[in-house]
Amino acid sequence: MSEAQEKWMQEIMKAWPVAKGSIREVKKTCSRKGCKACASGENHSAWLFTYYVNGKQRCKHVPKNKVDLVKQALENGRKLEQLILKAGLSLLNS
């Protein structure tokens, strides 16, 4: 393995956890009768992770205690995409 490959491998090892997609906060109604928040129109906060599978958009609920972890994974995913781009460009420069 070349020195450049070893350096690249070390960089991608730092990019864990990793994810591709987006996260957003939404307001949803609940099923409880007489809920004051829903009746006032305030509703309840929820977090959604949105991603694509075979060109189709999918969403998953993100528990509150995992929001920061998913945000970090998405940031790492963007860094990993940049590393992949750099690796591809380096093939043209060598």
N, CA, C and O atoms as a CHARMM CRD file, in Angstrom:
* protein
*
  376
    1    1 MET  N      0.84100  -1.16700   0.00000 PROA 1      0.00000
    2    1 MET  CA     0.00000   0.00000   0.00000 PROA 1      0.00000
    3    1 MET  C      0.89200   1.23800   0.00000 PROA 1      0.00000
    4    1 MET  O      1.86300   1.31200   0.75200 PROA 1      0.00000
    5    2 SER  N      0.56000   2.19600  -0.83700 PROA 2      0.00000
    6    2 SER  CA     1.37500   3.41000  -0.92800 PROA 2      0.00000
    7    2 SER  C      1.13100   4.31100   0.28300 PROA 2      0.00000
    8    2 SER  O      0.17700   4.13200   1.04000 PROA 2      0.00000
    9    3 GLU  N      2.01600   5.27000   0.43500 PROA 3      0.00000
   10    3 GLU  CA     1.89500   6.22300   1.54200 PROA 3      0.00000
   11    3 GLU  C      0.59600   7.02600   1.41700 PROA 3      0.00000
   12    3 GLU  O     -0.07400   7.29600   2.41400 PROA 3      0.00000
   13    4 ALA  N      0.25200   7.40200   0.19200 PROA 4      0.00000
   14    4 ALA  CA    -0.98200   8.16400  -0.04000 PROA 4      0.00000
   15    4 ALA  C     -2.20700   7.32600   0.32900 PROA 4      0.00000
   16    4 ALA  O     -3.16200   7.84100   0.91100 PROA 4      0.00000
   17    5 GLN  N     -2.17900   6.03800  -0.01000 PROA 5      0.00000
   18    5 GLN  CA    -3.30300   5.16000   0.33800 PROA 5      0.00000
   19    5 GLN  C     -3.42600   5.00100   1.85500 PROA 5      0.00000
   20    5 GLN  O     -4.53000   5.00600   2.40000 PROA 5      0.00000
   21    6 GLU  N     -2.30400   4.86300   2.51600 PROA 6      0.00000
   22    6 GLU  CA    -2.33100   4.72300   3.97600 PROA 6      0.00000
   23    6 GLU  C     -2.89000   5.98100   4.62900 PROA 6      0.00000
   24    6 GLU  O     -3.68300   5.89600   5.56600 PROA 6      0.00000
   25    7 LYS  N     -2.48000   7.14300   4.14000 PROA 7      0.00000
   26    7 LYS  CA    -2.97600   8.41100   4.67400 PROA 7      0.00000
   27    7 LYS  C     -4.48500   8.51300   4.45100 PROA 7      0.00000
   28    7 LYS  O     -5.22100   8.94000   5.34000 PROA 7      0.00000
   29    8 TRP  N     -4.93500   8.12300   3.27100 PROA 8      0.00000
   30    8 TRP  CA    -6.36600   8.17300   2.94500 PROA 8      0.00000
   31    8 TRP  C     -7.14900   7.24000   3.86400 PROA 8      0.00000
   32    8 TRP  O     -8.21400   7.60600   4.36300 PROA 8      0.00000
   33    9 MET  N     -6.62800   6.04900   4.08600 PROA 9      0.00000
   34    9 MET  CA    -7.29900   5.09400   4.97400 PROA 9      0.00000
   35    9 MET  C     -7.39800   5.64100   6.39600 PROA 9      0.00000
   36    9 MET  O     -8.41600   5.45400   7.06200 PROA 9      0.00000
   37   10 GLN  N     -6.36000   6.30700   6.86000 PROA 10     0.00000
   38   10 GLN  CA    -6.39400   6.89800   8.19300 PROA 10     0.00000
   39   10 GLN  C     -7.45900   7.98000   8.27800 PROA 10     0.00000
   40   10 GLN  O     -8.14400   8.10200   9.29400 PROA 10     0.00000
   41   11 GLU  N     -7.60200   8.76200   7.22200 PROA 11     0.00000
   42   11 GLU  CA    -8.61100   9.82200   7.20300 PROA 11     0.00000
   43   11 GLU  C    -10.02900   9.24600   7.23400 PROA 11     0.00000
   44   11 GLU  O    -10.89100   9.76200   7.94600 PROA 11     0.00000
   45   12 ILE  N    -10.27300   8.18700   6.47200 PROA 12     0.00000
   46   12 ILE  CA   -11.63600   7.64500   6.47000 PROA 12     0.00000
   47   12 ILE  C    -11.96100   6.92000   7.77100 PROA 12     0.00000
   48   12 ILE  O    -13.12900   6.81000   8.14300 PROA 12     0.00000
   49   13 MET  N    -10.94600   6.43000   8.45900 PROA 13     0.00000
   50   13 MET  CA   -11.18600   5.78500   9.75400 PROA 13     0.00000
   51   13 MET  C    -11.71200   6.80600  10.77000 PROA 13     0.00000
   52   13 MET  O    -12.45400   6.45100  11.68500 PROA 13     0.00000
   53   14 LYS  N    -11.32500   8.06300  10.60400 PROA 14     0.00000
   54   14 LYS  CA   -11.77400   9.12400  11.50700 PROA 14     0.00000
   55   14 LYS  C    -13.22600   9.51700  11.24200 PROA 14     0.00000
   56   14 LYS  O    -13.85800  10.15900  12.08000 PROA 14     0.00000
   57   15 ALA  N    -13.74400   9.14300  10.10500 PROA 15     0.00000
   58   15 ALA  CA   -15.07700   9.57500   9.68000 PROA 15     0.00000
   59   15 ALA  C    -16.16800   8.61200  10.14400 PROA 15     0.00000
   60   15 ALA  O    -17.06500   8.28000   9.36900 PROA 15     0.00000
   61   16 TRP  N    -16.10600   8.17100  11.36700 PROA 16     0.00000
   62   16 TRP  CA   -17.16200   7.30100  11.90000 PROA 16     0.00000
   63   16 TRP  C    -17.79500   7.98400  13.08200 PROA 16     0.00000
   64   16 TRP  O    -17.06100   8.53000  13.90500 PROA 16     0.00000
   65   17 PRO  N    -19.07500   7.99500  13.22500 PROA 17     0.00000
   66   17 PRO  CA   -20.09400   7.38200  12.38900 PROA 17     0.00000
   67   17 PRO  C    -20.28000   8.17600  11.09600 PROA 17     0.00000
   68   17 PRO  O    -19.91700   9.34900  11.01600 PROA 17     0.00000
   69   18 VAL  N    -20.84100   7.52700  10.10200 PROA 18     0.00000
   70   18 VAL  CA   -21.01800   8.17000   8.80200 PROA 18     0.00000
   71   18 VAL  C    -22.41600   7.88800   8.25700 PROA 18     0.00000
   72   18 VAL  O    -22.96200   6.80000   8.44100 PROA 18     0.00000
   73   19 ALA  N    -22.98600   8.89100   7.58100 PROA 19     0.00000
   74   19 ALA  CA   -24.30100   8.73400   6.96700 PROA 19     0.00000
   75   19 ALA  C    -24.41300   9.69800   5.79800 PROA 19     0.00000
   76   19 ALA  O    -23.67300  10.67800   5.70700 PROA 19     0.00000
   77   20 LYS  N    -25.34200   9.40600   4.91300 PROA 20     0.00000
   78   20 LYS  CA   -25.63900  10.29500   3.78800 PROA 20     0.00000
   79   20 LYS  C    -27.13600  10.53100   3.79600 PROA 20     0.00000
   80   20 LYS  O    -27.92300   9.58600   3.85200 PROA 20     0.00000
   81   21 GLY  N    -27.51800  11.77600   3.74100 PROA 21     0.00000
   82   21 GLY  CA   -28.92100  12.14800   3.76400 PROA 21     0.00000
   83   21 GLY  C    -29.05800  13.50600   4.41600 PROA 21     0.00000
   84   21 GLY  O    -28.16700  14.34900   4.30600 PROA 21     0.00000
   85   22 SER  N    -30.17900  13.72200   5.10000 PROA 22     0.00000
   86   22 SER  CA   -30.39200  14.98000   5.80400 PROA 22     0.00000
   87   22 SER  C    -31.26300  14.72100   7.02700 PROA 22     0.00000
   88   22 SER  O    -31.93200  13.69400   7.13500 PROA 22     0.00000
   89   23 ILE  N    -31.23200  15.67600   7.93500 PROA 23     0.00000
   90   23 ILE  CA   -32.05600  15.58700   9.13200 PROA 23     0.00000
   91   23 ILE  C    -32.79000  16.91300   9.28000 PROA 23     0.00000
   92   23 ILE  O    -32.23900  17.98000   9.01100 PROA 23     0.00000
   93   24 ARG  N    -34.03400  16.82400   9.70800 PROA 24     0.00000
   94   24 ARG  CA   -34.79600  18.05700   9.90500 PROA 24     0.00000
   95   24 ARG  C    -35.80200  17.86500  11.02500 PROA 24     0.00000
   96   24 ARG  O    -36.25800  16.75800  11.31200 PROA 24     0.00000
   97   25 GLU  N    -36.12400  18.97600  11.63500 PROA 25     0.00000
   98   25 GLU  CA   -37.13000  18.97000  12.69000 PROA 25     0.00000
   99   25 GLU  C    -38.48100  19.30700  12.06900 PROA 25     0.00000
  100   25 GLU  O    -38.59000  20.23700  11.27000 PROA 25     0.00000
  101   26 VAL  N    -39.48800  18.55800  12.43300 PROA 26     0.00000
  102   26 VAL  CA   -40.84400  18.79900  11.94800 PROA 26     0.00000
  103   26 VAL  C    -41.78300  18.91200  13.14600 PROA 26     0.00000
  104   26 VAL  O    -41.44200  18.50600  14.25600 PROA 26     0.00000
  105   27 LYS  N    -42.95400  19.46100  12.90900 PROA 27     0.00000
  106   27 LYS  CA   -43.99300  19.55400  13.93800 PROA 27     0.00000
  107   27 LYS  C    -45.10900  18.60300  13.53600 PROA 27     0.00000
  108   27 LYS  O    -45.59800  18.64500  12.40700 PROA 27     0.00000
  109   28 LYS  N    -45.50800  17.73900  14.47400 PROA 28     0.00000
  110   28 LYS  CA   -46.52400  16.72800  14.18400 PROA 28     0.00000
  111   28 LYS  C    -47.61400  16.76100  15.25500 PROA 28     0.00000
  112   28 LYS  O    -47.38000  17.15200  16.39800 PROA 28     0.00000
  113   29 THR  N    -48.79900  16.34200  14.85200 PROA 29     0.00000
  114   29 THR  CA   -49.87400  16.18100  15.82000 PROA 29     0.00000
  115   29 THR  C    -49.77000  14.79400  16.44200 PROA 29     0.00000
  116   29 THR  O    -49.17000  13.88100  15.87500 PROA 29     0.00000
  117   30 CYS  N    -50.36700  14.66300  17.61700 PROA 30     0.00000
  118   30 CYS  CA   -50.34700  13.35900  18.27200 PROA 30     0.00000
  119   30 CYS  C    -51.75600  12.77000  18.24800 PROA 30     0.00000
  120   30 CYS  O    -52.68400  13.38400  17.72100 PROA 30     0.00000
  121   31 SER  N    -51.90500  11.60900  18.80600 PROA 31     0.00000
  122   31 SER  CA   -53.20600  10.92300  18.78200 PROA 31     0.00000
  123   31 SER  C    -53.97600  11.09700  20.09500 PROA 31     0.00000
  124   31 SER  O    -55.06900  10.55000  20.24700 PROA 31     0.00000
  125   32 ARG  N    -53.42200  11.84200  21.02900 PROA 32     0.00000
  126   32 ARG  CA   -54.11000  12.01900  22.31400 PROA 32     0.00000
  127   32 ARG  C    -55.27100  12.99200  22.17300 PROA 32     0.00000
  128   32 ARG  O    -55.11200  14.08500  21.62900 PROA 32     0.00000
  129   33 LYS  N    -56.41700  12.60000  22.65500 PROA 33     0.00000
  130   33 LYS  CA   -57.57800  13.48600  22.64100 PROA 33     0.00000
  131   33 LYS  C    -57.36400  14.58500  23.66800 PROA 33     0.00000
  132   33 LYS  O    -56.92200  14.32800  24.78800 PROA 33     0.00000
  133   34 GLY  N    -57.67900  15.80800  23.27700 PROA 34     0.00000
  134   34 GLY  CA   -57.57800  16.92500  24.19100 PROA 34     0.00000
  135   34 GLY  C    -56.16600  17.42900  24.43500 PROA 34     0.00000
  136   34 GLY  O    -55.93000  18.14000  25.41100 PROA 34     0.00000
  137   35 CYS  N    -55.22500  17.07800  23.57400 PROA 35     0.00000
  138   35 CYS  CA   -53.84200  17.54300  23.72700 PROA 35     0.00000
  139   35 CYS  C    -53.80900  19.05600  23.52600 PROA 35     0.00000
  140   35 CYS  O    -54.19900  19.55700  22.47100 PROA 35     0.00000
  141   36 LYS  N    -53.34300  19.77600  24.53900 PROA 36     0.00000
  142   36 LYS  CA   -53.33500  21.24200  24.48200 PROA 36     0.00000
  143   36 LYS  C    -52.38000  21.75700  23.41100 PROA 36     0.00000
  144   36 LYS  O    -52.68500  22.73600  22.72900 PROA 36     0.00000
  145   37 ALA  N    -51.23300  21.11100  23.25900 PROA 37     0.00000
  146   37 ALA  CA   -50.26000  21.55500  22.24900 PROA 37     0.00000
  147   37 ALA  C    -50.84400  21.42800  20.84500 PROA 37     0.00000
  148   37 ALA  O    -50.69100  22.33200  20.02400 PROA 37     0.00000
  149   38 CYS  N    -51.50400  20.31800  20.57000 PROA 38     0.00000
  150   38 CYS  CA   -52.08200  20.10800  19.24000 PROA 38     0.00000
  151   38 CYS  C    -53.27700  21.03800  19.01600 PROA 38     0.00000
  152   38 CYS  O    -53.45500  21.57100  17.92100 PROA 38     0.00000
  153   39 ALA  N    -54.08000  21.22800  20.04000 PROA 39     0.00000
  154   39 ALA  CA   -55.25300  22.10100  19.93000 PROA 39     0.00000
  155   39 ALA  C    -54.84100  23.54400  19.66700 PROA 39     0.00000
  156   39 ALA  O    -55.54200  24.27100  18.96200 PROA 39     0.00000
  157   40 SER  N    -53.70400  23.96600  20.23100 PROA 40     0.00000
  158   40 SER  CA   -53.23000  25.33700  20.02800 PROA 40     0.00000
  159   40 SER  C    -52.53400  25.51400  18.68400 PROA 40     0.00000
  160   40 SER  O    -52.24400  26.63800  18.27400 PROA 40     0.00000
  161   41 GLY  N    -52.26500  24.40500  17.99800 PROA 41     0.00000
  162   41 GLY  CA   -51.55400  24.46500  16.71900 PROA 41     0.00000
  163   41 GLY  C    -50.05000  24.37700  16.86900 PROA 41     0.00000
  164   41 GLY  O    -49.32500  24.37800  15.87400 PROA 41     0.00000
  165   42 GLU  N    -49.56700  24.30000  18.11200 PROA 42     0.00000
  166   42 GLU  CA   -48.12700  24.21800  18.37000 PROA 42     0.00000
  167   42 GLU  C    -47.56200  22.86500  17.94100 PROA 42     0.00000
  168   42 GLU  O    -46.45900  22.78500  17.40100 PROA 42     0.00000
  169   43 ASN  N    -48.33100  21.80400  18.18700 PROA 43     0.00000
  170   43 ASN  CA   -47.93900  20.43200  17.86200 PROA 43     0.00000
  171   43 ASN  C    -46.68700  19.99400  18.60800 PROA 43     0.00000
  172   43 ASN  O    -46.27400  20.65100  19.56300 PROA 43     0.00000
  173   44 HSD  N    -46.09100  18.91400  18.18900 PROA 44     0.00000
  174   44 HSD  CA   -44.94100  18.32200  18.87800 PROA 44     0.00000
  175   44 HSD  C    -43.75600  18.22600  17.93300 PROA 44     0.00000
  176   44 HSD  O    -43.91200  17.93600  16.74700 PROA 44     0.00000
  177   45 SER  N    -42.56700  18.47100  18.47400 PROA 45     0.00000
  178   45 SER  CA   -41.35300  18.37600  17.66600 PROA 45     0.00000
  179   45 SER  C    -40.99700  16.91200  17.42700 PROA 45     0.00000
  180   45 SER  O    -41.14800  16.06300  18.30600 PROA 45     0.00000
  181   46 ALA  N    -40.52800  16.64700  16.23100 PROA 46     0.00000
  182   46 ALA  CA   -40.01400  15.32500  15.88100 PROA 46     0.00000
  183   46 ALA  C    -38.87600  15.54600  14.88900 PROA 46     0.00000
  184   46 ALA  O    -38.84300  16.55500  14.18400 PROA 46     0.00000
  185   47 TRP  N    -37.95400  14.60600  14.84000 PROA 47     0.00000
  186   47 TRP  CA   -36.81600  14.68500  13.92600 PROA 47     0.00000
  187   47 TRP  C    -36.91600  13.56100  12.90200 PROA 47     0.00000
  188   47 TRP  O    -37.22000  12.41700  13.23900 PROA 47     0.00000
  189   48 LEU  N    -36.64900  13.91400  11.62900 PROA 48     0.00000
  190   48 LEU  CA   -36.69000  12.93600  10.54400 PROA 48     0.00000
  191   48 LEU  C    -35.34700  12.88500   9.83000 PROA 48     0.00000
  192   48 LEU  O    -34.75500  13.91700   9.51500 PROA 48     0.00000
  193   49 PHE  N    -34.88300  11.67900   9.58300 PROA 49     0.00000
  194   49 PHE  CA   -33.69600  11.43000   8.76600 PROA 49     0.00000
  195   49 PHE  C    -34.22000  11.05200   7.39000 PROA 49     0.00000
  196   49 PHE  O    -34.96900  10.08500   7.25100 PROA 49     0.00000
  197   50 THR  N    -33.82900  11.81200   6.37500 PROA 50     0.00000
  198   50 THR  CA   -34.29400  11.58700   5.00800 PROA 50     0.00000
  199   50 THR  C    -33.11800  11.10100   4.16500 PROA 50     0.00000
  200   50 THR  O    -32.01900  11.64800   4.24800 PROA 50     0.00000
  201   51 TYR  N    -33.35500  10.07700   3.35800 PROA 51     0.00000
  202   51 TYR  CA   -32.30400   9.47600   2.54100 PROA 51     0.00000
  203   51 TYR  C    -32.94800   8.86300   1.29700 PROA 51     0.00000
  204   51 TYR  O    -34.17300   8.79300   1.20000 PROA 51     0.00000
  205   52 TYR  N    -32.13000   8.42400   0.35900 PROA 52     0.00000
  206   52 TYR  CA   -32.62500   7.82600  -0.88400 PROA 52     0.00000
  207   52 TYR  C    -32.14800   6.37900  -1.00200 PROA 52     0.00000
  208   52 TYR  O    -31.00500   6.06000  -0.67600 PROA 52     0.00000
  209   53 VAL  N    -33.04200   5.51400  -1.47200 PROA 53     0.00000
  210   53 VAL  CA   -32.72900   4.12300  -1.77900 PROA 53     0.00000
  211   53 VAL  C    -33.25400   3.85200  -3.17800 PROA 53     0.00000
  212   53 VAL  O    -34.45600   3.95200  -3.42600 PROA 53     0.00000
  213   54 ASN  N    -32.35400   3.51000  -4.09200 PROA 54     0.00000
  214   54 ASN  CA   -32.72700   3.24200  -5.48900 PROA 54     0.00000
  215   54 ASN  C    -33.57000   4.36400  -6.07000 PROA 54     0.00000
  216   54 ASN  O    -34.56300   4.11300  -6.75400 PROA 54     0.00000
  217   55 GLY  N    -33.17000   5.60900  -5.79700 PROA 55     0.00000
  218   55 GLY  CA   -33.85100   6.77200  -6.35300 PROA 55     0.00000
  219   55 GLY  C    -35.14300   7.15900  -5.65300 PROA 55     0.00000
  220   55 GLY  O    -35.78500   8.13200  -6.04800 PROA 55     0.00000
  221   56 LYS  N    -35.53600   6.42400  -4.62700 PROA 56     0.00000
  222   56 LYS  CA   -36.76900   6.73400  -3.91100 PROA 56     0.00000
  223   56 LYS  C    -36.43800   7.32900  -2.54300 PROA 56     0.00000
  224   56 LYS  O    -35.60400   6.80800  -1.80200 PROA 56     0.00000
  225   57 GLN  N    -37.11200   8.42400  -2.23300 PROA 57     0.00000
  226   57 GLN  CA   -36.88100   9.08000  -0.95500 PROA 57     0.00000
  227   57 GLN  C    -37.53100   8.29700   0.18000 PROA 57     0.00000
  228   57 GLN  O    -38.66800   7.84000   0.06700 PROA 57     0.00000
  229   58 ARG  N    -36.80400   8.15400   1.25300 PROA 58     0.00000
  230   58 ARG  CA   -37.28200   7.45500   2.45300 PROA 58     0.00000
  231   58 ARG  C    -37.02300   8.34700   3.65500 PROA 58     0.00000
  232   58 ARG  O    -36.12800   9.19200   3.62700 PROA 58     0.00000
  233   59 CYS  N    -37.80400   8.16000   4.70800 PROA 59     0.00000
  234   59 CYS  CA   -37.63100   8.90400   5.95600 PROA 59     0.00000
  235   59 CYS  C    -37.72900   7.94500   7.12300 PROA 59     0.00000
  236   59 CYS  O    -38.47100   6.96300   7.08700 PROA 59     0.00000
  237   60 LYS  N    -36.96300   8.25000   8.16100 PROA 60     0.00000
  238   60 LYS  CA   -37.04000   7.48600   9.40400 PROA 60     0.00000
  239   60 LYS  C    -37.07100   8.47900  10.55600 PROA 60     0.00000
  240   60 LYS  O    -36.40700   9.51500  10.52700 PROA 60     0.00000
  241   61 HSD  N    -37.85100   8.14100  11.55900 PROA 61     0.00000
  242   61 HSD  CA   -37.89400   8.94600  12.76700 PROA 61     0.00000
  243   61 HSD  C    -36.57000   8.80400  13.50300 PROA 61     0.00000
  244   61 HSD  O    -36.00400   7.71300  13.57600 PROA 61     0.00000
  245   62 VAL  N    -36.08100   9.91400  14.04600 PROA 62     0.00000
  246   62 VAL  CA   -34.84600   9.90300  14.82600 PROA 62     0.00000
  247   62 VAL  C    -35.20500  10.19100  16.28500 PROA 62     0.00000
  248   62 VAL  O    -35.72800  11.26500  16.58500 PROA 62     0.00000
  249   63 PRO  N    -34.93800   9.26600  17.18300 PROA 63     0.00000
  250   63 PRO  CA   -35.19700   9.54200  18.60000 PROA 63     0.00000
  251   63 PRO  C    -34.38200  10.75700  19.05600 PROA 63     0.00000
  252   63 PRO  O    -33.26800  10.97800  18.58200 PROA 63     0.00000
  253   64 LYS  N    -34.93900  11.53200  19.96900 PROA 64     0.00000
  254   64 LYS  CA   -34.28000  12.75400  20.44100 PROA 64     0.00000
  255   64 LYS  C    -32.84900  12.50700  20.90600 PROA 64     0.00000
  256   64 LYS  O    -31.96100  13.32700  20.66900 PROA 64     0.00000
  257   65 ASN  N    -32.63200  11.38500  21.56300 PROA 65     0.00000
  258   65 ASN  CA   -31.28700  11.10800  22.09300 PROA 65     0.00000
  259   65 ASN  C    -30.28600  10.72300  21.00200 PROA 65     0.00000
  260   65 ASN  O    -29.10000  10.56900  21.29500 PROA 65     0.00000
  261   66 LYS  N    -30.72900  10.56500  19.76000 PROA 66     0.00000
  262   66 LYS  CA   -29.82300  10.20500  18.65900 PROA 66     0.00000
  263   66 LYS  C    -29.62100  11.34900  17.66200 PROA 66     0.00000
  264   66 LYS  O    -28.87000  11.19700  16.69800 PROA 66     0.00000
  265   67 VAL  N    -30.28100  12.49100  17.88100 PROA 67     0.00000
  266   67 VAL  CA   -30.19800  13.60400  16.92900 PROA 67     0.00000
  267   67 VAL  C    -28.75900  14.06600  16.74200 PROA 67     0.00000
  268   67 VAL  O    -28.30600  14.21500  15.60700 PROA 67     0.00000
  269   68 ASP  N    -28.03600  14.29400  17.82900 PROA 68     0.00000
  270   68 ASP  CA   -26.65200  14.76500  17.71100 PROA 68     0.00000
  271   68 ASP  C    -25.75700  13.73300  17.01400 PROA 68     0.00000
  272   68 ASP  O    -24.87200  14.10000  16.24200 PROA 68     0.00000
  273   69 LEU  N    -25.98600  12.46300  17.28300 PROA 69     0.00000
  274   69 LEU  CA   -25.21700  11.40300  16.63500 PROA 69     0.00000
  275   69 LEU  C    -25.45800  11.39600  15.12300 PROA 69     0.00000
  276   69 LEU  O    -24.51600  11.26400  14.34100 PROA 69     0.00000
  277   70 VAL  N    -26.71400  11.53600  14.71700 PROA 70     0.00000
  278   70 VAL  CA   -27.03800  11.55800  13.28200 PROA 70     0.00000
  279   70 VAL  C    -26.45100  12.80300  12.62200 PROA 70     0.00000
  280   70 VAL  O    -25.93600  12.72900  11.50700 PROA 70     0.00000
  281   71 LYS  N    -26.52500  13.94500  13.30600 PROA 71     0.00000
  282   71 LYS  CA   -25.92700  15.17000  12.74800 PROA 71     0.00000
  283   71 LYS  C    -24.42400  14.98600  12.53600 PROA 71     0.00000
  284   71 LYS  O    -23.88800  15.39700  11.50700 PROA 71     0.00000
  285   72 GLN  N    -23.74400  14.37100  13.50500 PROA 72     0.00000
  286   72 GLN  CA   -22.30400  14.11900  13.37100 PROA 72     0.00000
  287   72 GLN  C    -22.02300  13.15100  12.22200 PROA 72     0.00000
  288   72 GLN  O    -21.06900  13.34200  11.46800 PROA 72     0.00000
  289   73 ALA  N    -22.84600  12.12300  12.08700 PROA 73     0.00000
  290   73 ALA  CA   -22.67700  11.15900  10.99600 PROA 73     0.00000
  291   73 ALA  C    -22.85200  11.83000   9.63800 PROA 73     0.00000
  292   73 ALA  O    -22.13100  11.51200   8.69200 PROA 73     0.00000
  293   74 LEU  N    -23.79600  12.74900   9.53400 PROA 74     0.00000
  294   74 LEU  CA   -24.01500  13.46400   8.27100 PROA 74     0.00000
  295   74 LEU  C    -22.82900  14.37200   7.94600 PROA 74     0.00000
  296   74 LEU  O    -22.40400  14.45200   6.79400 PROA 74     0.00000
  297   75 GLU  N    -22.30300  15.04700   8.94800 PROA 75     0.00000
  298   75 GLU  CA   -21.11700  15.88600   8.74600 PROA 75     0.00000
  299   75 GLU  C    -19.93600  15.02400   8.30300 PROA 75     0.00000
  300   75 GLU  O    -19.20700  15.39900   7.38500 PROA 75     0.00000
  301   76 ASN  N    -19.74500  13.88300   8.94500 PROA 76     0.00000
  302   76 ASN  CA   -18.68200  12.96500   8.54300 PROA 76     0.00000
  303   76 ASN  C    -18.90300  12.45100   7.12800 PROA 76     0.00000
  304   76 ASN  O    -17.94600  12.26000   6.37700 PROA 76     0.00000
  305   77 GLY  N    -20.15500  12.22600   6.76300 PROA 77     0.00000
  306   77 GLY  CA   -20.47200  11.77700   5.40500 PROA 77     0.00000
  307   77 GLY  C    -20.04900  12.79800   4.36600 PROA 77     0.00000
  308   77 GLY  O    -19.52900  12.44100   3.30900 PROA 77     0.00000
  309   78 ARG  N    -20.27600  14.08900   4.67300 PROA 78     0.00000
  310   78 ARG  CA   -19.85400  15.15200   3.74500 PROA 78     0.00000
  311   78 ARG  C    -18.32600  15.18800   3.63300 PROA 78     0.00000
  312   78 ARG  O    -17.78200  15.38400   2.54600 PROA 78     0.00000
  313   79 LYS  N    -17.64100  14.99800   4.76500 PROA 79     0.00000
  314   79 LYS  CA   -16.16800  14.96000   4.73700 PROA 79     0.00000
  315   79 LYS  C    -15.66900  13.77200   3.91700 PROA 79     0.00000
  316   79 LYS  O    -14.70300  13.89100   3.16400 PROA 79     0.00000
  317   80 LEU  N    -16.32600  12.63800   4.06800 PROA 80     0.00000
  318   80 LEU  CA   -15.93800  11.44100   3.32000 PROA 80     0.00000
  319   80 LEU  C    -16.14500  11.63700   1.81900 PROA 80     0.00000
  320   80 LEU  O    -15.31800  11.20300   1.01700 PROA 80     0.00000
  321   81 GLU  N    -17.24000  12.28600   1.43700 PROA 81     0.00000
  322   81 GLU  CA   -17.46000  12.57300   0.01800 PROA 81     0.00000
  323   81 GLU  C    -16.34100  13.44400  -0.54500 PROA 81     0.00000
  324   81 GLU  O    -15.91400  13.24800  -1.68200 PROA 81     0.00000
  325   82 GLN  N    -15.86100  14.41300   0.25300 PROA 82     0.00000
  326   82 GLN  CA   -14.75300  15.25500  -0.18900 PROA 82     0.00000
  327   82 GLN  C    -13.46700  14.44100  -0.34400 PROA 82     0.00000
  328   82 GLN  O    -12.70200  14.65300  -1.28500 PROA 82     0.00000
  329   83 LEU  N    -13.23300  13.51200   0.58200 PROA 83     0.00000
  330   83 LEU  CA   -12.05600  12.64900   0.46800 PROA 83     0.00000
  331   83 LEU  C    -12.11900  11.79400  -0.79400 PROA 83     0.00000
  332   83 LEU  O    -11.10800  11.60100  -1.47000 PROA 83     0.00000
  333   84 ILE  N    -13.29500  11.29000  -1.10300 PROA 84     0.00000
  334   84 ILE  CA   -13.46900  10.47600  -2.31300 PROA 84     0.00000
  335   84 ILE  C    -13.21700  11.32400  -3.55600 PROA 84     0.00000
  336   84 ILE  O    -12.57100  10.86600  -4.49800 PROA 84     0.00000
  337   85 LEU  N    -13.72400  12.55400  -3.56400 PROA 85     0.00000
  338   85 LEU  CA   -13.49800  13.45600  -4.69000 PROA 85     0.00000
  339   85 LEU  C    -12.00400  13.73000  -4.86700 PROA 85     0.00000
  340   85 LEU  O    -11.48600  13.65700  -5.98100 PROA 85     0.00000
  341   86 LYS  N    -11.31900  14.04400  -3.77700 PROA 86     0.00000
  342   86 LYS  CA    -9.87400  14.29200  -3.84200 PROA 86     0.00000
  343   86 LYS  C     -9.11600  13.08000  -4.37700 PROA 86     0.00000
  344   86 LYS  O     -8.18100  13.22000  -5.16500 PROA 86     0.00000
  345   87 ALA  N     -9.52700  11.89500  -3.94100 PROA 87     0.00000
  346   87 ALA  CA    -8.86300  10.66700  -4.40000 PROA 87     0.00000
  347   87 ALA  C     -9.03800  10.49800  -5.90900 PROA 87     0.00000
  348   87 ALA  O     -8.09700  10.13400  -6.61500 PROA 87     0.00000
  349   88 GLY  N    -10.24200  10.76300  -6.39100 PROA 88     0.00000
  350   88 GLY  CA   -10.48900  10.66900  -7.83300 PROA 88     0.00000
  351   88 GLY  C     -9.67600  11.66900  -8.62200 PROA 88     0.00000
  352   88 GLY  O     -9.11800  11.34000  -9.66900 PROA 88     0.00000
  353   89 LEU  N     -9.60800  12.89500  -8.12000 PROA 89     0.00000
  354   89 LEU  CA    -8.83400  13.92400  -8.81000 PROA 89     0.00000
  355   89 LEU  C     -7.34900  13.60500  -8.78800 PROA 89     0.00000
  356   89 LEU  O     -6.63800  13.90600  -9.74700 PROA 89     0.00000
  357   90 SER  N     -6.86900  12.99700  -7.70000 PROA 90     0.00000
  358   90 SER  CA    -5.45000  12.66900  -7.62700 PROA 90     0.00000
  359   90 SER  C     -5.05700  11.63000  -8.67000 PROA 90     0.00000
  360   90 SER  O     -3.90000  11.58000  -9.08600 PROA 90     0.00000
  361   91 LEU  N     -5.99700  10.80900  -9.09300 PROA 91     0.00000
  362   91 LEU  CA    -5.70300   9.81900 -10.14900 PROA 91     0.00000
  363   91 LEU  C     -5.34200  10.51900 -11.45400 PROA 91     0.00000
  364   91 LEU  O     -4.54800  10.00400 -12.24200 PROA 91     0.00000
  365   92 LEU  N     -5.92100  11.68000 -11.67900 PROA 92     0.00000
  366   92 LEU  CA    -5.66000  12.42700 -12.90700 PROA 92     0.00000
  367   92 LEU  C     -4.35900  13.21300 -12.83900 PROA 92     0.00000
  368   92 LEU  O     -3.77600  13.56400 -13.86500 PROA 92     0.00000
  369   93 ASN  N     -3.91100  13.48400 -11.61400 PROA 93     0.00000
  370   93 ASN  CA    -2.68800  14.28800 -11.43000 PROA 93     0.00000
  371   93 ASN  C     -1.44300  13.42800 -11.30600 PROA 93     0.00000
  372   93 ASN  O     -0.33600  13.96400 -11.24600 PROA 93     0.00000
  373   94 SER  N     -1.58800  12.12500 -11.26700 PROA 94     0.00000
  374   94 SER  CA    -0.38600  11.29500 -11.07700 PROA 94     0.00000
  375   94 SER  C      0.04700  10.65100 -12.36100 PROA 94     0.00000
  376   94 SER  O      1.03800   9.92200 -12.38200 PROA 94     0.00000
